[in-house]
Amino acid sequence: MKYKNYCGVIFDLDGTITDSKEGIIDSLEYSLIKAGAGKIKRDFLKHYIGEPLKMIYREVLDTEDLETIERAIIYYREYFSKNGIKNNKVYPNLPKILERTHKNNKMIFLTTIKPRIYAKKILRMFNLADNFNEVFGSEMDGKNSSKKDLIHLALSKWSKKCSGEFIMVGDRSSDIEGAKLYNLDSIGVKYGYSKSGEIERAKPTFIAATTNELEKIFAEIGLTRSEND
């Protein structure tokens, strides 16, 4: 089977490159208690990973009051910036995939609704930053907090410098839908935080159930080469 000439990869962060679940849930728990909501089951909170904070607090606190929502976000960042960010780990094979893609002269970008300042810190924390051409994330004021906006920013700046196609890699339907909006192929990963059947319903170009499968897809479609090439 002949594949497209992919010159660039757009990665999601949480649930795709790093397993940040515990740190995010810790931060949500802390912020919700401080906001007066009391203790909420962690199994319930895990379904909100990857969603914009404003939406999370609007639903969980059952309020449209912007002052209440903004205060909860301040509490979240208060905890996350000092503690939550450290409760994080890289998924197996991802450092190798990123390094081989970079060495194969493919451009690599990050698009995450996490504030850009935190995303860059996480990449540096795991010695992954040098593989990326640029990081696109939300701003602390909430700007650029949707995946489609972030993909648009990446494409607007870099598509003319790419002598081929971009492909999106992510674990949530918003990643796949954002890619489709700009006619991009996508790889939906199932080892992250997607709900049961979410990736299949989003109909990405490829599906990787594990990081081993993701590594094989990257090699198959020409994003990476073997170590001996």
C-alpha positions as a Markdown table, in Angstrom:
| # | Residue | x | y | z |
|---|---|---|---|---|
| 1 | Met | 0.0 | 0.0 | 0.0 |
| 2 | Lys | 1.3 | 3.4 | -1.0 |
| 3 | Tyr | 1.1 | 6.1 | 1.8 |
| 4 | Lys | 1.2 | 9.9 | 1.6 |
| 5 | Asn | 4.5 | 11.8 | 1.9 |
| 6 | Tyr | 4.3 | 12.9 | 5.4 |
| 7 | Cys | 6.7 | 15.7 | 6.2 |
| 8 | Gly | 5.4 | 16.8 | 9.6 |
| 9 | Val | 3.7 | 15.3 | 12.7 |
| 10 | Ile | 1.4 | 17.1 | 15.1 |
| 11 | Phe | 1.3 | 15.5 | 18.5 |
| 12 | Asp | -1.1 | 15.8 | 21.4 |
| 13 | Leu | 0.5 | 15.7 | 24.8 |
| 14 | Asp | -1.6 | 14.3 | 27.7 |
| 15 | Gly | -2.6 | 10.7 | 27.0 |
| 16 | Thr | -0.4 | 10.6 | 23.9 |
| 17 | Ile | 3.1 | 11.4 | 24.9 |
| 18 | Thr | 2.8 | 11.5 | 28.6 |
| 19 | Asp | 0.6 | 9.8 | 31.2 |
| 20 | Ser | -0.3 | 12.9 | 33.3 |
| 21 | Lys | -3.5 | 11.4 | 34.7 |
| 22 | Glu | -2.6 | 11.3 | 38.4 |
| 23 | Gly | -1.2 | 14.8 | 38.5 |
| 24 | Ile | -4.2 | 16.3 | 36.7 |
| 25 | Ile | -6.7 | 14.5 | 39.0 |
| 26 | Asp | -4.7 | 15.6 | 42.0 |
| 27 | Ser | -4.9 | 19.2 | 40.8 |
| 28 | Leu | -8.6 | 19.0 | 40.0 |
| 29 | Glu | -9.3 | 17.5 | 43.5 |
| 30 | Tyr | -7.4 | 20.2 | 45.2 |
| 31 | Ser | -9.1 | 23.0 | 43.2 |
| 32 | Leu | -12.6 | 21.6 | 43.7 |
| 33 | Ile | -12.1 | 21.3 | 47.4 |
| 34 | Lys | -10.8 | 24.8 | 47.6 |
| 35 | Ala | -13.7 | 26.0 | 45.5 |
| 36 | Gly | -16.2 | 24.4 | 48.0 |
| 37 | Ala | -17.3 | 21.4 | 45.9 |
| 38 | Gly | -16.0 | 18.9 | 48.4 |
| 39 | Lys | -14.2 | 15.6 | 47.5 |
| 40 | Ile | -15.3 | 14.1 | 44.2 |
| 41 | Lys | -14.5 | 10.6 | 43.1 |
| 42 | Arg | -11.3 | 10.3 | 41.1 |
| 43 | Asp | -12.9 | 7.8 | 38.7 |
| 44 | Phe | -15.4 | 10.5 | 37.8 |
| 45 | Leu | -12.8 | 13.2 | 37.4 |
| 46 | Lys | -10.6 | 11.1 | 35.1 |
| 47 | His | -13.1 | 11.5 | 32.3 |
| 48 | Tyr | -12.4 | 15.2 | 32.1 |
| 49 | Ile | -8.7 | 14.8 | 31.3 |
| 50 | Gly | -8.0 | 16.6 | 28.0 |
| 51 | Glu | -11.0 | 18.9 | 28.3 |
| 52 | Pro | -10.7 | 22.7 | 28.8 |
| 53 | Leu | -10.6 | 23.8 | 32.4 |
| 54 | Lys | -13.5 | 26.3 | 32.0 |
| 55 | Met | -15.7 | 23.5 | 30.6 |
| 56 | Ile | -14.7 | 21.2 | 33.5 |
| 57 | Tyr | -15.5 | 23.7 | 36.2 |
| 58 | Arg | -18.7 | 24.8 | 34.5 |
| 59 | Glu | -20.0 | 21.2 | 34.6 |
| 60 | Val | -18.6 | 19.9 | 37.9 |
| 61 | Leu | -19.4 | 23.1 | 39.8 |
| 62 | Asp | -22.7 | 23.4 | 37.9 |
| 63 | Thr | -22.3 | 27.1 | 37.5 |
| 64 | Glu | -22.0 | 29.8 | 34.7 |
| 65 | Asp | -20.5 | 32.3 | 37.2 |
| 66 | Leu | -17.2 | 33.3 | 35.5 |
| 67 | Glu | -15.7 | 34.5 | 38.8 |
| 68 | Thr | -16.3 | 31.1 | 40.4 |
| 69 | Ile | -14.8 | 29.3 | 37.4 |
| 70 | Glu | -11.8 | 31.6 | 37.2 |
| 71 | Arg | -11.1 | 31.2 | 40.9 |
| 72 | Ala | -11.2 | 27.4 | 40.5 |
| 73 | Ile | -8.7 | 27.6 | 37.6 |
| 74 | Ile | -6.4 | 29.7 | 39.8 |
| 75 | Tyr | -6.5 | 27.0 | 42.5 |
| 76 | Tyr | -5.8 | 24.3 | 39.9 |
| 77 | Arg | -2.7 | 26.1 | 38.5 |
| 78 | Glu | -1.6 | 26.8 | 42.1 |
| 79 | Tyr | -1.3 | 23.1 | 42.7 |
| 80 | Phe | -0.4 | 21.9 | 39.3 |
| 81 | Ser | 2.6 | 24.3 | 38.8 |
| 82 | Lys | 4.2 | 23.0 | 42.0 |
| 83 | Asn | 3.0 | 19.4 | 42.5 |
| 84 | Gly | 0.8 | 18.1 | 39.8 |
| 85 | Ile | 3.3 | 18.7 | 37.0 |
| 86 | Lys | 5.7 | 16.3 | 38.7 |
| 87 | Asn | 3.2 | 13.4 | 38.9 |
| 88 | Asn | 3.8 | 12.5 | 35.3 |
| 89 | Lys | 5.6 | 10.0 | 33.1 |
| 90 | Val | 6.4 | 9.3 | 29.5 |
| 91 | Tyr | 4.7 | 6.4 | 27.8 |
| 92 | Pro | 7.0 | 3.6 | 26.7 |
| 93 | Asn | 8.5 | 4.0 | 23.2 |
| 94 | Leu | 7.6 | 7.6 | 22.8 |
| 95 | Pro | 11.1 | 9.0 | 23.3 |
| 96 | Lys | 12.4 | 6.5 | 20.7 |
| 97 | Ile | 9.6 | 7.4 | 18.3 |
| 98 | Leu | 10.2 | 11.1 | 18.7 |
| 99 | Glu | 14.0 | 10.8 | 18.3 |
| 100 | Arg | 13.7 | 8.6 | 15.2 |
| 101 | Thr | 11.1 | 10.9 | 13.6 |
| 102 | His | 13.3 | 13.9 | 14.2 |
| 103 | Lys | 16.4 | 12.1 | 12.9 |
| 104 | Asn | 14.4 | 11.3 | 9.8 |
| 105 | Asn | 14.1 | 15.0 | 9.1 |
| 106 | Lys | 10.4 | 15.2 | 9.8 |
| 107 | Met | 9.0 | 18.2 | 11.5 |
| 108 | Ile | 7.4 | 17.6 | 14.8 |
| 109 | Phe | 4.9 | 19.9 | 16.6 |
| 110 | Leu | 3.0 | 19.8 | 19.8 |
| 111 | Thr | -0.6 | 21.0 | 20.1 |
| 112 | Thr | -2.1 | 20.9 | 23.6 |
| 113 | Ile | -4.8 | 22.7 | 25.5 |
| 114 | Lys | -2.5 | 22.7 | 28.5 |
| 115 | Pro | -0.9 | 26.2 | 28.9 |
| 116 | Arg | 2.2 | 26.4 | 26.6 |
| 117 | Ile | 4.4 | 27.4 | 29.5 |
| 118 | Tyr | 3.6 | 24.0 | 31.3 |
| 119 | Ala | 3.9 | 22.0 | 28.1 |
| 120 | Lys | 7.4 | 23.3 | 27.4 |
| 121 | Lys | 8.4 | 22.6 | 31.0 |
| 122 | Ile | 7.2 | 19.0 | 30.7 |
| 123 | Leu | 9.1 | 18.4 | 27.5 |
| 124 | Arg | 12.2 | 19.7 | 29.1 |
| 125 | Met | 11.6 | 17.7 | 32.2 |
| 126 | Phe | 11.8 | 14.5 | 30.1 |
| 127 | Asn | 14.5 | 15.7 | 27.7 |
| 128 | Leu | 12.1 | 15.6 | 24.8 |
| 129 | Ala | 12.1 | 19.3 | 23.8 |
| 130 | Asp | 14.9 | 19.2 | 21.2 |
| 131 | Asn | 12.8 | 16.9 | 19.0 |
| 132 | Phe | 10.1 | 19.6 | 18.5 |
| 133 | Asn | 10.1 | 22.4 | 16.0 |
| 134 | Glu | 7.5 | 24.3 | 18.0 |
| 135 | Val | 5.0 | 24.0 | 20.8 |
| 136 | Phe | 1.5 | 25.3 | 20.5 |
| 137 | Gly | -0.5 | 25.5 | 23.7 |
| 138 | Ser | -3.2 | 27.6 | 25.3 |
| 139 | Glu | -2.3 | 30.9 | 27.0 |
| 140 | Met | -2.8 | 31.6 | 30.7 |
| 141 | Asp | -5.7 | 33.9 | 29.8 |
| 142 | Gly | -7.6 | 31.0 | 28.1 |
| 143 | Lys | -6.7 | 32.0 | 24.5 |
| 144 | Asn | -6.1 | 29.1 | 22.1 |
| 145 | Ser | -7.9 | 26.6 | 24.3 |
| 146 | Ser | -9.4 | 24.4 | 21.6 |
| 147 | Lys | -7.5 | 21.8 | 19.6 |
| 148 | Lys | -8.8 | 23.0 | 16.2 |
| 149 | Asp | -7.4 | 26.5 | 16.9 |
| 150 | Leu | -4.0 | 25.1 | 17.9 |
| 151 | Ile | -3.8 | 22.9 | 14.8 |
| 152 | His | -4.7 | 26.0 | 12.7 |
| 153 | Leu | -1.9 | 28.0 | 14.3 |
| 154 | Ala | 0.6 | 25.2 | 13.5 |
| 155 | Leu | -0.5 | 24.9 | 9.9 |
| 156 | Ser | -0.7 | 28.6 | 9.3 |
| 157 | Lys | 3.0 | 29.0 | 10.4 |
| 158 | Trp | 4.5 | 25.8 | 9.0 |
| 159 | Ser | 2.5 | 24.3 | 6.1 |
| 160 | Lys | 4.4 | 26.3 | 3.5 |
| 161 | Lys | 7.7 | 25.0 | 4.8 |
| 162 | Cys | 6.5 | 21.4 | 4.5 |
| 163 | Ser | 7.1 | 19.6 | 1.3 |
| 164 | Gly | 4.3 | 17.0 | 1.9 |
| 165 | Glu | 1.5 | 16.3 | 4.3 |
| 166 | Phe | 1.0 | 16.7 | 8.1 |
| 167 | Ile | -0.5 | 13.9 | 10.2 |
| 168 | Met | -2.1 | 14.3 | 13.7 |
| 169 | Val | -1.5 | 11.9 | 16.6 |
| 170 | Gly | -3.9 | 12.1 | 19.6 |
| 171 | Asp | -5.9 | 10.1 | 22.1 |
| 172 | Arg | -9.2 | 12.0 | 22.0 |
| 173 | Ser | -11.9 | 12.6 | 19.4 |
| 174 | Ser | -11.1 | 16.4 | 19.4 |
| 175 | Asp | -7.7 | 15.5 | 18.0 |
| 176 | Ile | -9.2 | 13.5 | 15.2 |
| 177 | Glu | -11.9 | 16.0 | 14.5 |
| 178 | Gly | -9.4 | 18.9 | 14.5 |
| 179 | Ala | -7.3 | 17.0 | 11.9 |
| 180 | Lys | -10.3 | 16.3 | 9.7 |
| 181 | Leu | -11.3 | 20.0 | 9.7 |
| 182 | Tyr | -8.0 | 20.7 | 7.9 |
| 183 | Asn | -8.1 | 17.6 | 5.7 |
| 184 | Leu | -5.2 | 16.0 | 7.7 |
| 185 | Asp | -4.7 | 12.2 | 8.2 |
| 186 | Ser | -4.6 | 11.1 | 11.8 |
| 187 | Ile | -3.5 | 8.4 | 14.2 |
| 188 | Gly | -5.9 | 7.7 | 17.1 |
| 189 | Val | -4.1 | 6.2 | 20.1 |
| 190 | Lys | -6.2 | 4.0 | 22.5 |
| 191 | Tyr | -3.7 | 3.8 | 25.3 |
| 192 | Gly | -4.5 | 7.3 | 26.6 |
| 193 | Tyr | -7.7 | 8.8 | 28.0 |
| 194 | Ser | -10.3 | 8.2 | 25.4 |
| 195 | Lys | -13.6 | 6.7 | 26.5 |
| 196 | Ser | -14.7 | 3.3 | 25.3 |
| 197 | Gly | -15.3 | 3.4 | 21.5 |
| 198 | Glu | -14.4 | 7.1 | 21.3 |
| 199 | Ile | -11.5 | 6.6 | 18.9 |
| 200 | Glu | -13.3 | 4.2 | 16.7 |
| 201 | Arg | -16.3 | 6.6 | 16.4 |
| 202 | Ala | -14.0 | 9.4 | 15.4 |
| 203 | Lys | -12.7 | 7.3 | 12.5 |
| 204 | Pro | -9.0 | 8.3 | 12.3 |
| 205 | Thr | -6.9 | 7.2 | 9.4 |
| 206 | Phe | -5.0 | 4.8 | 11.6 |
| 207 | Ile | -5.5 | 3.3 | 15.1 |
| 208 | Ala | -2.8 | 2.4 | 17.6 |
| 209 | Ala | -3.9 | 0.4 | 20.6 |
| 210 | Thr | -0.5 | 0.5 | 22.1 |
| 211 | Thr | 2.8 | 2.4 | 21.8 |
| 212 | Asn | 4.3 | -0.6 | 20.1 |
| 213 | Glu | 1.6 | -0.3 | 17.4 |
| 214 | Leu | 2.2 | 3.4 | 17.2 |
| 215 | Glu | 5.9 | 2.7 | 16.6 |
| 216 | Lys | 5.0 | 0.2 | 13.8 |
| 217 | Ile | 2.7 | 2.7 | 12.1 |
| 218 | Phe | 5.3 | 5.4 | 12.1 |
| 219 | Ala | 7.8 | 3.0 | 10.4 |
| 220 | Glu | 5.2 | 1.7 | 8.0 |
| 221 | Ile | 4.1 | 5.2 | 6.7 |
| 222 | Gly | 7.7 | 6.5 | 6.5 |
| 223 | Leu | 7.9 | 8.8 | 9.5 |
| 224 | Thr | 10.8 | 6.8 | 10.9 |
| 225 | Arg | 13.5 | 4.5 | 9.6 |
| 226 | Ser | 15.1 | 1.6 | 11.2 |
| 227 | Glu | 18.2 | 2.2 | 13.3 |
| 228 | Asn | 20.3 | 0.6 | 10.6 |
| 229 | Asp | 19.2 | 2.9 | 7.8 |
